[in-house]
């Protein structure tokens, strides 16, 4: 005789009165804490040394000024003028360095706006960049009349960006000539390497000034870092610049002076590539 089990219905639980789970609280508790970025050890040391030097110099100068006024008002005024001029020049140097770093950050901001798809932001960034260029104000009416973001970017690439790239290439060719002549004139390879490095830094600063930037010490270091990163993006340019480097070194005078120095040819070719990489680092217009 088969026994059958009766299936009882599952008990119903009334959930209308139960509070809904608070997912926000769970997520808030589960979110890991992110530590705030800290200053590096060199930055802390440099900041501490700067504060000590300037602070102690200011305190010592104040004592010196007060003692000078106690001796003679004229002497106190002269000492105050000298101190104000010296500290003013130091403050101006810090202000210019800060402005150069801020302008370097502005290149990234404009590049991001020009690379975006927002027509309003792209047009605003294009106007801001054109106002900083000598021939830029003449193109402002054309930018105002364009509604297509791609057309604005094409106008910038074919107009001011192409002109700046041509001028940067001319600076690179001049640096290539000077590198070959400098290597031929240097008595030792060590001095030749120092000369080529100095000429490369000067070339980067010249191209930065061409784009309206005035880099100081720290801004130059940041610009060199950006140029090194941009060199990977323009690695293919080296193939195209081999022809230009060959033309630079094919002069009879240079062949007579430099002879068969392979290092001179490599240095000249690298100057041309460095000019293109520095142009990419300084220009807010995204490369094609």
Residue frames as qw, qx, qy, qz and C-alpha x, y, z in Angstrom:
[[0.000, 0.891, 0.454, 0.000, 0.00, 0.00, 0.00],
 [0.468, 0.343, -0.008, 0.815, 1.66, 3.15, -1.20],
 [0.267, -0.744, -0.386, 0.476, 1.85, 6.06, 1.09],
 [0.338, 0.664, 0.219, 0.630, 1.59, 9.51, -0.35],
 [0.356, -0.337, -0.317, 0.812, 2.98, 12.55, 1.30],
 [0.107, 0.892, 0.435, 0.051, 0.80, 15.53, 1.39],
 [0.452, 0.233, 0.006, 0.861, 2.53, 18.67, 0.21],
 [0.191, -0.806, -0.433, 0.355, 1.80, 21.45, 2.55],
 [0.349, 0.837, 0.093, 0.412, 2.08, 24.96, 1.18],
 [0.527, 0.086, -0.328, 0.779, 5.07, 26.97, 2.36],
 [0.221, -0.746, -0.466, 0.420, 4.25, 29.44, 5.09],
 [0.294, 0.755, 0.206, 0.549, 3.77, 32.92, 3.82],
 [0.468, -0.391, -0.269, 0.746, 5.82, 35.63, 5.44],
 [0.123, 0.940, 0.310, 0.069, 4.40, 39.05, 5.43],
 [0.622, -0.052, 0.031, 0.781, 7.15, 41.42, 4.34],
 [0.101, 0.817, 0.299, 0.483, 5.21, 44.59, 3.98],
 [0.424, -0.901, -0.028, -0.085, 6.18, 45.79, 7.43],
 [0.807, -0.282, 0.111, 0.507, 9.87, 44.79, 7.21],
 [0.025, 0.891, -0.174, -0.419, 12.24, 47.67, 6.50],
 [0.798, 0.585, -0.086, 0.116, 14.10, 47.57, 3.19],
 [0.793, -0.280, 0.035, 0.540, 17.80, 46.87, 3.48],
 [0.035, 0.965, -0.110, -0.233, 19.96, 49.95, 3.35],
 [0.874, 0.288, 0.098, 0.379, 22.42, 49.18, 0.57],
 [0.227, 0.872, -0.168, 0.399, 23.96, 52.60, 0.88],
 [0.524, -0.741, 0.378, -0.184, 25.22, 51.86, 4.37],
 [0.931, -0.089, 0.312, 0.167, 26.61, 48.48, 3.28],
 [0.691, 0.582, 0.064, 0.424, 28.42, 49.99, 0.35],
 [0.041, -0.909, 0.223, -0.350, 29.71, 52.85, 2.45],
 [0.698, -0.591, 0.403, -0.047, 31.16, 50.44, 4.98],
 [0.907, 0.089, 0.330, 0.244, 32.63, 48.16, 2.33],
 [0.479, 0.847, -0.076, 0.219, 34.36, 50.99, 0.46],
 [0.790, -0.157, -0.162, 0.570, 38.11, 50.81, 1.07],
 [0.191, -0.932, -0.016, 0.309, 39.79, 53.86, 2.46],
 [0.696, 0.540, 0.032, 0.472, 42.15, 55.58, 0.03],
 [0.543, -0.543, -0.097, 0.633, 45.12, 57.25, 1.58],
 [0.227, 0.961, 0.030, -0.156, 45.74, 60.83, 0.59],
 [0.770, 0.453, -0.118, 0.433, 48.82, 61.33, -1.60],
 [0.556, -0.750, 0.021, 0.356, 51.84, 62.35, 0.39],
 [0.269, 0.904, -0.325, -0.066, 54.74, 64.52, -0.63],
 [0.902, 0.211, -0.267, 0.266, 57.87, 62.67, -1.62],
 [0.701, -0.528, -0.078, 0.473, 61.01, 62.81, 0.47],
 [0.471, 0.117, 0.183, 0.855, 62.94, 65.07, -1.97],
 [0.087, -0.687, -0.348, -0.632, 59.99, 67.48, -2.11],
 [0.590, -0.766, -0.252, 0.032, 59.79, 67.63, 1.69],
 [0.683, -0.320, 0.021, 0.657, 63.54, 68.19, 2.02],
 [0.314, 0.334, 0.279, 0.844, 63.56, 70.87, -0.68],
 [0.266, -0.773, -0.354, -0.453, 60.56, 72.60, 0.90],
 [0.668, -0.677, -0.191, 0.243, 62.10, 72.50, 4.37],
 [0.604, -0.124, 0.104, 0.781, 65.42, 73.86, 3.15],
 [0.134, 0.531, 0.336, 0.766, 63.66, 76.66, 1.25],
 [0.430, -0.813, -0.317, -0.231, 61.60, 77.64, 4.28],
 [0.701, -0.542, -0.088, 0.455, 64.64, 77.64, 6.54],
 [0.512, 0.076, 0.191, 0.834, 66.80, 79.63, 4.15],
 [0.012, -0.591, -0.331, -0.735, 64.17, 82.22, 3.32],
 [0.536, -0.761, -0.343, -0.123, 62.77, 82.37, 6.85],
 [0.681, -0.485, -0.076, 0.544, 66.10, 82.75, 8.59],
 [0.401, 0.207, 0.229, 0.863, 67.24, 85.21, 5.94],
 [0.170, -0.719, -0.368, -0.565, 64.09, 87.26, 6.52],
 [0.624, -0.732, -0.243, 0.125, 64.55, 87.26, 10.30],
 [0.645, -0.263, 0.056, 0.715, 68.21, 88.19, 10.03],
 [0.242, 0.420, 0.319, 0.814, 67.38, 90.92, 7.52],
 [0.332, -0.812, -0.356, -0.321, 64.72, 92.38, 9.83],
 [0.660, -0.626, -0.106, 0.401, 67.24, 92.59, 12.67],
 [0.543, -0.001, 0.221, 0.810, 69.75, 94.19, 10.33],
 [0.047, 0.636, 0.385, 0.667, 67.19, 96.75, 9.12],
 [0.476, -0.830, -0.282, -0.067, 66.14, 97.67, 12.66],
 [0.663, -0.459, 0.024, 0.591, 69.79, 98.13, 13.66],
 [0.399, 0.255, 0.314, 0.823, 70.39, 100.28, 10.56],
 [0.159, -0.781, -0.363, -0.482, 67.41, 102.51, 11.42],
 [0.610, -0.732, -0.186, 0.238, 68.77, 102.87, 14.95],
 [0.593, -0.218, 0.155, 0.759, 72.02, 104.19, 13.54],
 [0.042, 0.308, -0.205, -0.928, 70.57, 106.45, 10.85],
 [0.619, 0.489, 0.426, -0.443, 67.21, 106.81, 9.06],
 [0.480, 0.678, -0.394, -0.393, 69.01, 107.19, 5.73],
 [0.042, 0.377, -0.924, -0.039, 71.01, 104.02, 6.30],
 [0.451, 0.173, 0.801, -0.354, 67.84, 102.20, 7.35],
 [0.623, 0.601, 0.120, -0.486, 66.07, 103.31, 4.20],
 [0.353, 0.609, -0.652, -0.282, 68.95, 102.14, 2.03],
 [0.130, -0.184, 0.967, -0.116, 69.08, 98.73, 3.71],
 [0.548, 0.357, 0.600, -0.460, 65.29, 98.39, 3.42],
 [0.576, 0.642, -0.182, -0.472, 65.45, 99.18, -0.29],
 [0.211, 0.472, -0.843, -0.148, 68.17, 96.60, -0.89],
 [0.281, 0.014, 0.920, -0.274, 66.28, 93.94, 1.09],
 [0.597, 0.485, 0.369, -0.521, 63.00, 94.71, -0.67],
 [0.498, 0.620, -0.447, -0.411, 64.69, 94.49, -4.08],
 [0.076, 0.346, -0.935, -0.016, 66.37, 91.18, -3.28],
 [0.344, 0.184, 0.856, -0.340, 63.31, 89.49, -1.80],
 [0.566, 0.564, 0.128, -0.587, 61.16, 90.95, -4.58],
 [0.405, 0.525, -0.660, -0.354, 63.37, 89.37, -7.22],
 [0.070, -0.108, 0.983, -0.134, 63.18, 86.03, -5.39],
 [0.460, 0.381, 0.616, -0.513, 59.39, 86.31, -5.21],
 [0.535, 0.600, -0.205, -0.558, 59.23, 87.21, -8.90],
 [0.210, 0.382, -0.878, -0.199, 61.30, 84.15, -9.73],
 [0.232, 0.129, 0.921, -0.284, 58.93, 81.90, -7.77],
 [0.510, 0.529, 0.312, -0.601, 55.94, 83.54, -9.43],
 [0.458, 0.562, -0.496, -0.478, 57.37, 83.02, -12.91],
 [0.056, 0.204, -0.977, -0.023, 58.17, 79.39, -12.10],
 [0.358, 0.311, 0.763, -0.440, 54.63, 78.83, -10.86],
 [0.522, 0.598, 0.015, -0.608, 53.21, 80.53, -13.95],
 [0.318, 0.463, -0.747, -0.356, 55.35, 78.34, -16.23],
 [0.093, 0.012, 0.985, -0.144, 54.19, 75.17, -14.47],
 [0.435, 0.466, 0.530, -0.560, 50.59, 76.35, -14.70],
 [0.481, 0.589, -0.303, -0.575, 50.96, 77.06, -18.42],
 [0.158, 0.294, -0.926, -0.178, 52.41, 73.59, -18.90],
 [0.253, 0.249, 0.875, -0.330, 49.37, 72.09, -17.16],
 [0.455, 0.556, 0.160, -0.677, 47.18, 74.25, -19.38],
 [0.299, 0.392, -0.714, -0.498, 48.51, 72.46, -22.46],
 [0.018, -0.086, -0.995, 0.047, 47.09, 69.18, -21.14],
 [0.289, 0.480, 0.586, -0.585, 43.78, 70.84, -20.35],
 [0.422, 0.570, -0.196, -0.677, 43.45, 72.33, -23.83],
 [0.205, 0.266, -0.882, -0.330, 44.52, 69.07, -25.46],
 [0.134, 0.241, 0.929, -0.246, 41.84, 67.17, -23.56],
 [0.374, 0.584, 0.342, -0.634, 39.20, 69.70, -24.61],
 [0.372, 0.547, -0.456, -0.595, 40.30, 69.64, -28.26],
 [0.131, 0.153, -0.965, -0.169, 40.33, 65.84, -28.30],
 [0.309, 0.287, 0.770, -0.479, 36.81, 65.63, -26.85],
 [0.139, 0.406, 0.777, 0.462, 33.57, 65.48, -28.80],
 [0.033, -0.794, -0.474, 0.378, 31.91, 68.49, -27.17],
 [0.437, 0.624, 0.281, 0.583, 31.71, 71.21, -29.83],
 [0.205, -0.950, -0.072, -0.225, 31.35, 74.04, -27.31],
 [0.676, -0.648, 0.236, 0.258, 34.39, 72.99, -25.26],
 [0.735, 0.124, 0.353, 0.565, 36.46, 72.41, -28.39],
 [0.268, 0.790, 0.224, 0.504, 35.62, 75.84, -29.79],
 [0.396, -0.914, 0.045, -0.079, 36.37, 77.49, -26.44],
 [0.762, -0.412, 0.303, 0.397, 39.75, 75.71, -26.20],
 [0.623, 0.409, 0.334, 0.577, 40.57, 76.67, -29.78],
 [0.035, 0.921, 0.115, 0.370, 39.83, 80.34, -29.07],
 [0.586, -0.790, 0.151, 0.099, 41.90, 80.28, -25.89],
 [0.769, -0.169, 0.350, 0.508, 44.90, 78.82, -27.71],
 [0.485, 0.605, 0.323, 0.543, 44.62, 81.11, -30.74],
 [0.160, -0.975, -0.064, -0.141, 44.64, 84.21, -28.53],
 [0.636, -0.649, 0.289, 0.300, 48.13, 83.25, -27.35],
 [0.695, 0.121, 0.449, 0.548, 49.56, 83.01, -30.88],
 [0.095, -0.400, 0.167, 0.896, 50.71, 85.98, -32.99],
 [0.234, 0.026, -0.605, -0.760, 48.65, 84.94, -36.02],
 [0.026, -0.297, -0.938, 0.176, 45.85, 83.40, -33.96],
 [0.227, 0.491, 0.401, -0.739, 43.42, 86.36, -33.67],
 [0.323, 0.325, -0.458, -0.762, 42.98, 86.36, -37.46],
 [0.320, -0.052, -0.912, -0.253, 41.49, 82.85, -37.26],
 [0.151, 0.184, 0.720, -0.652, 39.02, 83.60, -34.46],
 [0.556, 0.291, 0.008, -0.778, 36.16, 84.62, -36.84],
 [0.559, 0.214, -0.722, -0.347, 36.60, 81.35, -38.75],
 [0.181, -0.033, -0.923, 0.338, 36.37, 79.34, -35.53],
 [0.314, 0.237, 0.467, -0.792, 33.24, 81.24, -34.50],
 [0.600, 0.311, -0.241, -0.697, 31.60, 80.42, -37.82],
 [0.463, 0.168, -0.858, -0.142, 32.27, 76.66, -37.60],
 [0.731, -0.328, 0.197, -0.564, 29.81, 74.39, -35.83],
 [0.957, 0.089, -0.278, -0.013, 31.49, 71.06, -36.63],
 [0.612, -0.714, 0.324, 0.104, 34.06, 69.98, -33.99],
 [0.828, 0.037, 0.384, 0.406, 36.05, 68.01, -36.57],
 [0.450, 0.767, 0.165, 0.426, 36.25, 71.05, -38.82],
 [0.274, -0.937, 0.185, -0.115, 37.66, 73.13, -35.95],
 [0.751, -0.444, 0.426, 0.241, 40.34, 70.54, -35.31],
 [0.737, 0.382, 0.358, 0.428, 41.16, 70.34, -39.03],
 [0.182, 0.938, 0.031, 0.294, 41.49, 74.13, -39.17],
 [0.468, -0.821, 0.328, 0.019, 43.93, 74.13, -36.26],
 [0.821, -0.163, 0.451, 0.310, 46.00, 71.30, -37.73],
 [0.630, 0.519, 0.338, 0.469, 46.28, 72.84, -41.19],
 [0.079, 0.933, 0.039, 0.349, 46.80, 76.39, -39.92],
 [0.224, -0.855, 0.391, -0.257, 48.73, 77.32, -36.76],
 [0.848, -0.342, 0.404, 0.029, 49.79, 73.78, -35.84],
 [0.841, 0.392, 0.179, 0.327, 51.36, 73.22, -39.26],
 [0.244, 0.878, -0.171, 0.375, 53.12, 76.60, -39.11],
 [0.494, -0.736, 0.423, -0.187, 54.53, 75.89, -35.66],
 [0.926, -0.079, 0.343, 0.137, 55.64, 72.42, -36.75],
 [0.687, 0.626, 0.024, 0.368, 57.50, 73.90, -39.73],
 [0.018, -0.875, 0.316, -0.365, 59.26, 76.43, -37.50],
 [0.738, -0.519, 0.420, -0.098, 60.15, 73.70, -35.00],
 [0.922, 0.223, 0.206, 0.241, 61.61, 71.58, -37.83],
 [0.420, 0.799, -0.158, 0.401, 63.75, 74.56, -38.85],
 [0.377, -0.774, 0.424, -0.283, 65.03, 74.85, -35.28],
 [0.913, -0.197, 0.356, 0.023, 65.75, 71.12, -35.29],
 [0.796, 0.507, 0.037, 0.328, 67.77, 71.39, -38.51],
 [0.106, 0.857, -0.310, 0.398, 69.78, 74.28, -37.04],
 [0.646, -0.590, 0.443, -0.194, 70.44, 72.23, -33.91],
 [0.960, 0.119, 0.213, 0.137, 71.53, 69.29, -36.09],
 [0.558, 0.712, -0.159, 0.396, 74.08, 71.45, -37.92],
 [0.186, -0.800, 0.403, -0.404, 75.41, 72.82, -34.64],
 [0.873, -0.353, 0.322, -0.100, 75.65, 69.34, -33.13],
 [0.896, 0.330, 0.054, 0.294, 77.81, 68.11, -36.01],
 [0.332, 0.764, -0.242, 0.497, 80.05, 71.17, -35.81],
 [0.473, -0.724, 0.350, -0.359, 80.27, 70.95, -32.03],
 [0.955, -0.180, 0.231, 0.045, 81.20, 67.26, -32.03],
 [0.768, 0.492, -0.049, 0.407, 83.89, 67.95, -34.62],
 [0.135, 0.780, -0.275, 0.546, 85.34, 70.76, -32.52],
 [0.703, -0.639, 0.193, -0.246, 85.25, 69.02, -29.14],
 [0.197, 0.625, -0.751, 0.082, 88.58, 67.52, -28.02],
 [0.086, -0.115, 0.956, -0.255, 87.01, 64.63, -26.06],
 [0.311, -0.341, -0.796, -0.392, 83.89, 62.46, -26.34],
 [0.259, -0.509, -0.673, 0.470, 82.81, 63.50, -22.84],
 [0.010, 0.412, 0.057, -0.909, 82.70, 67.18, -23.75],
 [0.219, -0.028, -0.647, -0.730, 80.91, 66.29, -26.98],
 [0.293, -0.440, -0.848, -0.036, 78.22, 64.43, -25.02],
 [0.154, -0.545, -0.447, 0.692, 77.79, 67.40, -22.68],
 [0.076, 0.259, -0.261, -0.927, 77.50, 69.76, -25.64],
 [0.269, -0.203, -0.780, -0.527, 74.89, 67.58, -27.37],
 [0.267, -0.530, -0.765, 0.251, 72.87, 67.33, -24.14],
 [0.079, -0.494, -0.210, 0.840, 73.00, 71.11, -23.63],
 [0.154, 0.121, -0.478, -0.856, 71.99, 71.69, -27.25],
 [0.261, -0.352, -0.862, -0.257, 69.06, 69.31, -26.87],
 [0.194, -0.592, -0.601, 0.501, 67.78, 71.11, -23.76],
 [0.005, -0.408, 0.080, 0.910, 68.16, 74.45, -25.51],
 [0.174, -0.088, -0.718, -0.668, 66.23, 73.11, -28.50],
 [0.240, -0.520, -0.819, 0.039, 63.35, 72.00, -26.27],
 [0.143, -0.601, -0.351, 0.704, 63.26, 75.43, -24.59],
 [0.035, 0.223, -0.376, -0.899, 63.28, 77.17, -27.98],
 [0.236, -0.284, -0.800, -0.474, 60.32, 75.12, -29.19],
 [0.238, -0.588, -0.693, 0.341, 58.50, 75.78, -25.92],
 [0.063, -0.498, -0.075, 0.862, 59.02, 79.53, -26.39],
 [0.095, -0.006, -0.640, -0.763, 57.76, 79.13, -29.95],
 [0.316, -0.467, -0.789, -0.244, 54.48, 77.79, -28.53],
 [0.291, -0.718, -0.072, -0.628, 54.15, 80.63, -26.01],
 [0.825, -0.511, -0.219, 0.107, 55.65, 78.81, -23.02],
 [0.148, 0.791, -0.434, 0.406, 58.40, 80.29, -20.85],
 [0.894, -0.309, -0.320, 0.055, 59.69, 77.34, -18.86],
 [0.226, -0.828, 0.457, -0.234, 61.87, 77.90, -15.82],
 [0.009, -0.452, 0.885, -0.111, 63.97, 75.30, -14.03],
 [0.443, 0.071, 0.834, -0.321, 61.22, 73.00, -12.76],
 [0.678, 0.555, 0.178, -0.449, 59.04, 73.62, -15.80],
 [0.399, 0.628, -0.619, -0.252, 61.98, 72.69, -18.03],
 [0.159, -0.229, 0.950, -0.141, 62.40, 69.41, -16.15],
 [0.573, 0.340, 0.621, -0.412, 58.70, 68.68, -16.58],
 [0.586, 0.671, -0.148, -0.430, 58.90, 69.62, -20.24],
 [0.178, 0.511, -0.828, -0.144, 61.86, 67.29, -20.79],
 [0.364, 0.022, 0.897, -0.251, 59.88, 64.48, -19.18],
 [0.625, 0.544, 0.338, -0.446, 56.91, 65.20, -21.48],
 [0.433, 0.686, -0.465, -0.354, 59.23, 65.30, -24.48],
 [0.067, -0.329, 0.942, 0.010, 60.71, 61.93, -23.55],
 [0.491, 0.271, 0.764, -0.319, 57.21, 60.47, -23.32],
 [0.572, 0.684, 0.077, -0.445, 56.23, 62.06, -26.63],
 [0.074, 0.583, -0.726, -0.357, 59.30, 60.61, -28.33],
 [0.357, 0.048, 0.933, 0.003, 57.64, 57.20, -28.33],
 [0.502, 0.638, 0.477, -0.337, 54.64, 58.65, -30.15],
 [0.442, 0.833, -0.197, -0.268, 56.83, 60.09, -32.89],
 [0.608, -0.370, 0.650, 0.267, 59.16, 57.11, -33.21],
 [0.685, 0.462, 0.521, 0.213, 57.95, 56.63, -36.77],
 [0.216, 0.968, -0.042, -0.118, 59.14, 60.13, -37.59],
 [0.450, -0.618, 0.546, 0.342, 62.73, 58.90, -37.36],
 [0.651, 0.239, 0.637, 0.337, 62.21, 57.00, -40.60],
 [0.356, 0.868, 0.299, 0.173, 61.11, 60.17, -42.31],
 [0.158, -0.961, 0.203, 0.101, 63.89, 62.24, -40.78],
 [0.769, -0.210, 0.430, 0.423, 66.61, 59.91, -41.98],
 [0.539, 0.601, 0.349, 0.476, 66.32, 61.63, -45.36],
 [0.056, -0.976, -0.021, -0.211, 66.49, 65.05, -43.73],
 [0.626, -0.681, 0.316, 0.212, 69.49, 64.04, -41.64],
 [0.758, 0.120, 0.415, 0.489, 71.21, 62.71, -44.74],
 [0.334, 0.812, 0.218, 0.426, 70.61, 66.05, -46.44],
 [0.348, -0.930, 0.113, -0.023, 72.02, 67.86, -43.41],
 [0.664, -0.524, 0.452, 0.282, 75.17, 65.77, -43.41],
 [0.775, 0.397, 0.373, 0.320, 75.65, 65.66, -47.19],
 [0.136, 0.983, -0.112, -0.045, 77.26, 69.09, -47.28],
 [0.774, 0.422, -0.287, 0.375, 80.83, 68.99, -48.54],
 [0.003, 0.677, -0.429, 0.598, 82.06, 71.23, -45.74],
 [0.732, -0.437, 0.320, -0.413, 80.49, 69.06, -43.06],
 [0.991, 0.107, -0.058, 0.061, 81.86, 65.91, -44.65],
 [0.539, 0.566, -0.379, 0.496, 85.30, 67.47, -44.64],
 [0.220, -0.599, 0.455, -0.621, 85.02, 68.57, -40.99],
 [0.777, -0.294, 0.348, -0.434, 83.16, 65.62, -39.53],
 [0.099, 0.389, -0.902, -0.160, 84.64, 62.91, -41.71],
 [0.555, -0.115, -0.778, -0.272, 83.17, 59.50, -40.96],
 [0.101, -0.103, 0.698, -0.701, 81.99, 60.25, -37.42],
 [0.314, -0.383, -0.817, -0.294, 78.94, 58.08, -36.96],
 [0.242, -0.495, -0.620, 0.559, 78.18, 59.76, -33.65],
 [0.051, 0.270, -0.053, -0.960, 77.71, 63.10, -35.36],
 [0.325, -0.122, -0.658, -0.668, 75.16, 61.63, -37.74],
 [0.377, -0.438, -0.811, 0.096, 73.25, 59.98, -34.90],
 [0.170, -0.436, -0.401, 0.787, 73.25, 63.20, -32.88],
 [0.158, 0.128, -0.287, -0.936, 71.99, 65.20, -35.85],
 [0.388, -0.265, -0.762, -0.446, 69.19, 62.74, -36.54],
 [0.350, -0.466, -0.731, 0.356, 68.18, 62.74, -32.88],
 [0.031, -0.284, -0.159, 0.945, 67.95, 66.53, -32.88],
 [0.328, -0.057, -0.499, -0.800, 65.42, 66.33, -35.70],
 [0.482, -0.367, -0.788, -0.111, 63.41, 63.70, -33.83],
 [0.289, -0.360, -0.551, 0.695, 63.70, 65.72, -30.62],
 [0.130, 0.079, -0.096, -0.984, 62.24, 68.75, -32.38],
 [0.487, -0.233, -0.616, -0.573, 59.18, 66.74, -33.44],
 [0.508, -0.372, -0.742, 0.229, 58.76, 65.22, -29.97],
 [0.171, -0.269, -0.358, 0.878, 59.03, 68.62, -28.30],
 [0.280, -0.071, -0.322, -0.902, 56.41, 69.98, -30.71],
 [0.550, -0.344, -0.711, -0.272, 54.00, 67.21, -29.73],
 [0.452, -0.359, -0.625, 0.525, 54.68, 67.91, -26.03],
 [0.100, -0.250, -0.174, 0.947, 54.13, 71.68, -26.34],
 [0.292, -0.082, -0.432, -0.849, 51.20, 71.77, -28.74],
 [0.474, 0.088, 0.627, -0.612, 47.66, 71.31, -27.42],
 [0.709, 0.341, -0.254, -0.563, 46.45, 70.12, -30.83],
 [0.814, -0.154, 0.557, -0.054, 46.15, 66.31, -30.78],
 [0.032, -0.415, 0.740, 0.529, 48.29, 64.61, -33.44],
 [0.729, 0.231, -0.272, -0.584, 46.53, 62.90, -36.30]]
